Amino acid sequence: MSSNVVNQAPFLRTSRDFPEDDTHNLVMELSKAYIDTASAINDRIIGIFPTNKPSVTGESWFFDKNKKQQTLRQAYFFTTTAPITHGINVSRVSAFSRCFGQYTDGTNWYGIINGTSVAIAGQLVFYVSPTQIVFVTGGGTMPAISKGNIVLEWISQT
C-alpha cells in the first residue's frame, strides 16, 4: 500500500497485550486502544437515512484549502411528482455530492435521473432548486408512480 495517500484503511488489532504490573503503561495502552477504536469506527460511512432532518454521513471532503468539510444526508418520500420542499439552507452548501432516487409503479422499480430540468422521454428526472426537489416527467411511456424516494447528500460549509 502506498504511504502517499490521504487515509489508510481502518484497522483494529484483534489482540492487544496490556501491562499487568505498571499502572502508567496500562493507562497509556488503554488510551491508545480507545483512540484506535474510535478512529476505526469514525472512518466509515454512516448508514442513517432520516426523513425529518439531516444526518452526518461520515464522509470528509477537503477541496477548500484542504479544510475538512462533512457531508449531510436526508431522504424524501413521495407519491406524486409535485415538488418537495427540501428545507436545506443552500447558502451553506458547497456542493451536492450525491442525489439519487427510485420509484415504483406498484410492480417494478425504476431509477430516477438527477441533474436536469429537461424532460427525457419515458423517464422521470429531477433537479434541486434553492427550495425544492423538482420533478420533470418525460411523458409518453413513463410508468405511473405509486411511491418513491429521493436521497440528497451535500457538502456542508459548517
PyMOL commands that set and color helices and strands:
alter all, ss='L'
color gray80, all
select helices_A, chain A and resi 23-42+90-92
alter helices_A, ss='H'
color red, helices_A
select strands_A, chain A and resi 55-64+67-78+84-85+93-104+109-114+124-128+132-137+147-156
alter strands_A, ss='S'
color yellow, strands_A
deselect
rebuild
show_as cartoon
